[in-house]
Amino acid sequence: MDIRHLAYFSEVAKHLSFSKAASALHISQPSISKVIKSIEEELGVPLFYRSTKQLELTDAGKAVLANAKHVLESFDNLTSELNDIMDIKKGEIRIGIPPIVGAAFYSKLIIQFKALYPAIDIILTEVGTKKIKQGIEDGSLDVGLICSFPVQNDGLEAIKLLEDPLMLLVHRDCDLAARQMVHITDVKNEPLILYRKDFSLHDRILEECRRNGFSPKVVCESSQKDFLIELVEAKLGVTFLPEKICREISNQEVVALPLQGAEINLELGLIWKKGRYLPYCVRRFIELTKQMS
């Protein structure tokens, strides 16, 4: 039995059909049937029930499949790592970033990484924290920048980058603008411009409002930082933004106010899938992130 035999067996188990597996592997059906029979003879147990129209795994077959997946995954990791060693300058990194804060907090790191590895492609996907976690889970993203920490998921690795308190952004003509500081309950009677539902800060802000005994009057939801600021400038309502972003706003029509009576922070972290093989370029990106955090 070798890696190729395990790959054939796994493909038959996937399709529960010799003909479909043969088609997927581009080999003849008699060849794949012969391989499965040789595995069964070597192990001394049948791997499939063949009495029905569709194949069905035996208990032994299920056990072999579970272990075959581990072996094939380890082999794939080995070949991937060898490819990395042979050609460490090429590759791509798929990064999920939240559109409201991603560029503001991460642009310097990306610029520095591109300077070190100009041939590595960086593919940015701008979505909320919840969708970033989904992308990490399903493998469509290598790493993700998220706005909630710590990560309550044993299947993820994470490093904390920073913690930035939210401030309340209001129009300069708003009654609150004259204050040095506002309380979370001051938002009760103000129309609130909120983050979209796929952003973790959406839930966090609503939870804090409920904890203080009220539900805010949400008039709009957005994922774009500049649009949030423009809506406040248009006197549509008030919004929350991280202090780092608020300090960089040059718009004279809006005022950023510190919050009291609430613990709402942007807790920025980088996540990736625990146990999954990471290409060299992704590992190097994580290392550089740790150095800058």
C-alpha positions in Angstrom: 0.0 0.0 0.0 1.3 3.5 -0.9 0.1 7.1 -1.1 -1.4 6.5 -4.5 -3.4 3.6 -3.2 -4.8 5.7 -0.3 -5.7 8.5 -2.7 -7.6 6.0 -4.9 -9.4 4.5 -1.9 -10.3 8.0 -0.6 -11.7 9.0 -4.0 -13.9 5.8 -4.2 -15.1 6.5 -0.6 -15.9 10.1 -1.6 -18.1 9.1 -4.6 -19.1 5.7 -3.3 -18.7 4.6 -6.9 -15.8 2.9 -8.8 -16.8 4.5 -12.1 -17.1 8.0 -10.7 -13.8 7.7 -8.9 -12.1 6.4 -12.0 -13.5 9.3 -14.0 -12.3 11.9 -11.4 -8.8 10.3 -11.3 -8.6 9.8 -15.1 -7.8 6.1 -14.8 -9.8 3.0 -15.9 -12.4 1.4 -13.6 -10.7 -2.0 -13.6 -7.4 -0.4 -12.4 -9.1 1.3 -9.5 -11.0 -1.8 -8.6 -7.8 -3.8 -8.6 -6.2 -1.3 -6.2 -9.1 -1.5 -3.8 -9.0 -5.3 -3.9 -5.3 -5.3 -3.2 -5.8 -3.0 -0.1 -8.5 -5.3 1.2 -6.3 -8.3 0.8 -3.4 -6.6 2.5 -5.5 -5.5 5.4 -7.6 -8.7 5.6 -10.9 -6.9 5.8 -13.5 -5.7 3.3 -13.7 -1.9 2.9 -17.0 -1.7 1.0 -20.3 -3.4 0.9 -20.9 -4.3 -2.7 -24.3 -6.0 -2.5 -26.3 -2.8 -3.2 -26.4 -0.5 -6.3 -24.3 2.0 -4.5 -21.2 1.2 -2.5 -21.2 1.6 1.2 -18.3 1.8 3.6 -17.9 -1.0 6.1 -16.8 -0.2 9.7 -13.3 -1.1 8.7 -13.6 1.1 5.6 -14.6 4.1 7.8 -11.6 3.5 10.0 -9.2 3.3 7.1 -10.8 6.5 5.5 -10.3 8.5 8.7 -6.6 7.6 8.9 -6.1 7.9 5.1 -7.2 11.5 5.3 -4.6 12.3 7.9 -1.9 10.5 5.9 -2.9 12.3 2.6 -3.0 15.7 4.4 0.4 15.1 5.9 1.8 14.2 2.5 0.3 17.3 1.0 1.8 19.4 3.7 5.2 17.8 3.1 5.1 18.5 -0.6 3.9 22.1 0.0 6.7 22.7 2.4 9.3 21.3 0.1 8.0 23.6 -2.7 8.3 26.5 -0.2 11.9 25.6 0.4 12.6 25.4 -3.3 11.0 28.7 -4.2 10.4 30.9 -1.1 10.0 34.1 -3.1 6.8 33.2 -4.8 3.2 32.8 -3.6 0.2 34.7 -2.4 -1.5 35.6 0.8 -5.3 35.9 1.1 -6.1 38.3 3.9 -9.5 39.3 5.2 -9.8 42.8 6.6 -12.7 44.8 7.9 -13.3 47.7 5.6 -13.9 50.2 8.4 -10.6 49.8 10.2 -8.5 47.4 8.1 -6.5 49.9 6.0 -6.0 52.4 8.8 -4.4 49.8 11.1 -2.7 47.5 8.7 -1.4 49.5 5.7 2.1 50.0 7.1 2.6 46.3 7.7 1.4 45.4 4.1 3.8 48.1 2.7 6.7 46.8 4.7 5.9 43.1 3.7 5.7 44.0 0.0 9.1 45.8 0.2 10.6 42.6 1.6 8.8 40.2 -0.7 7.7 42.1 -3.9 6.9 38.9 -5.9 4.4 37.7 -3.3 0.8 38.7 -4.2 -1.4 40.0 -1.4 -5.1 39.5 -2.0 -7.3 41.6 0.3 -11.0 40.7 0.9 -12.9 43.5 2.7 -15.7 41.9 4.8 -16.8 41.9 8.5 -15.3 39.9 11.3 -18.0 37.2 11.1 -17.4 36.5 7.4 -13.6 36.6 8.0 -13.9 33.8 10.5 -16.0 31.8 8.0 -13.3 32.4 5.4 -10.6 31.1 7.7 -12.7 28.1 8.6 -13.4 27.1 5.0 -9.9 27.8 3.7 -10.8 30.7 1.4 -8.6 33.0 3.5 -5.2 32.4 5.0 -5.3 35.0 7.7 -7.8 37.5 8.9 -7.8 40.8 10.7 -10.7 40.8 13.2 -12.3 43.3 15.5 -13.1 41.0 18.4 -10.7 39.5 20.9 -10.1 37.0 22.5 -11.1 34.5 19.9 -13.6 32.0 21.3 -12.8 29.1 19.0 -10.4 26.3 19.6 -9.9 25.8 15.9 -8.2 29.2 15.5 -4.8 30.6 16.4 -4.7 34.3 17.2 -2.5 37.2 18.2 -3.7 40.4 19.7 -2.5 43.6 17.9 -4.1 46.4 19.8 -7.1 47.7 21.8 -8.6 51.0 20.8 -11.6 52.6 22.6 -14.5 53.8 20.6 -15.5 57.4 20.5 -18.8 59.0 19.7 -18.8 61.1 16.5 -21.4 63.9 16.3 -22.0 66.9 14.1 -20.6 70.1 15.5 -24.2 71.6 15.8 -25.4 68.6 17.9 -26.1 69.5 21.6 -23.6 66.9 22.7 -20.7 68.5 20.7 -20.1 71.1 23.5 -19.3 68.4 26.1 -15.8 67.2 27.0 -17.2 63.7 27.4 -20.4 61.8 26.9 -22.1 58.8 28.6 -23.4 55.9 26.6 -26.9 56.7 27.6 -26.6 60.1 25.8 -27.0 58.1 22.6 -30.5 57.0 23.7 -32.2 60.0 22.1 -29.9 60.3 19.1 -30.4 58.6 15.7 -27.5 56.1 15.5 -25.6 55.1 12.4 -24.3 51.6 13.1 -22.0 49.0 11.6 -23.5 46.3 9.5 -24.7 43.1 11.1 -21.7 41.1 9.9 -19.4 43.2 12.0 -18.7 42.1 15.6 -18.9 45.8 16.8 -22.5 45.8 15.6 -23.4 43.3 18.3 -21.0 44.8 20.9 -22.5 48.3 20.7 -26.1 47.0 20.9 -25.2 44.8 23.9 -23.7 47.8 25.7 -26.8 49.9 25.0 -29.0 47.2 26.4 -26.8 46.8 29.4 -27.5 50.5 30.1 -31.2 50.1 29.8 -32.1 51.2 26.3 -32.3 50.2 22.6 -30.8 52.8 20.2 -32.7 54.3 17.3 -30.7 52.8 14.4 -31.3 54.8 11.2 -28.6 53.4 8.9 -26.0 50.6 8.8 -22.8 50.8 6.8 -19.4 49.1 6.3 -17.5 52.1 5.0 -15.7 54.5 7.4 -15.8 57.5 5.1 -19.5 57.0 4.5 -20.2 56.9 8.2 -18.4 60.2 8.6 -20.3 61.7 5.7 -23.6 60.7 7.2 -22.7 62.4 10.5 -21.6 65.5 8.6 -25.1 65.4 6.8 -26.7 65.5 10.3 -28.3 62.1 9.8 -27.2 60.9 13.2 -24.2 60.0 15.4 -21.8 57.0 15.1 -19.0 55.2 16.9 -15.5 55.0 15.5 -12.1 53.9 17.0 -10.1 56.6 18.7 -7.2 56.1 16.3 -9.4 56.9 13.3 -11.2 59.8 15.1 -7.8 61.5 15.8 -7.0 61.5 12.1 -10.4 63.0 10.9 -9.8 66.4 9.4 -13.4 67.2 8.8 -14.3 70.4 10.8 -18.0 69.6 10.7 -17.8 66.7 13.1 -16.6 66.3 16.7 -15.3 63.1 18.3 -16.1 62.7 22.0 -14.7 60.2 24.6 -17.2 57.8 26.1 -17.7 57.1 29.8 -19.8 54.5 31.4 -19.1 52.0 28.6 -16.4 49.5 27.8 -16.6 49.4 24.0 -13.2 48.8 22.4 -12.0 47.9 19.0 -9.9 44.8 19.9 -7.9 44.1 16.8 -6.3 40.7 16.3 -4.9 38.4 13.6 -6.3 34.9 13.2 -5.5 31.8 11.2 -6.6 28.1 11.2 -5.0 26.0 13.8 -3.4 22.8 12.5 -3.6 23.8 8.8 -0.4 23.9 6.8 0.6 27.6 6.2 2.8 28.4 3.2 6.1 30.0 3.9 5.0 33.5 2.8 1.9 33.3 5.1 4.1 32.2 8.1 6.5 35.0 7.3 3.6 37.5 7.2 2.4 36.3 10.7 5.9 36.6 12.1 6.2 40.2 10.8 2.8 41.0 12.3 4.0 39.7 15.7 7.1 41.9 15.5 5.0 45.0 14.8 2.3 44.3 17.5 
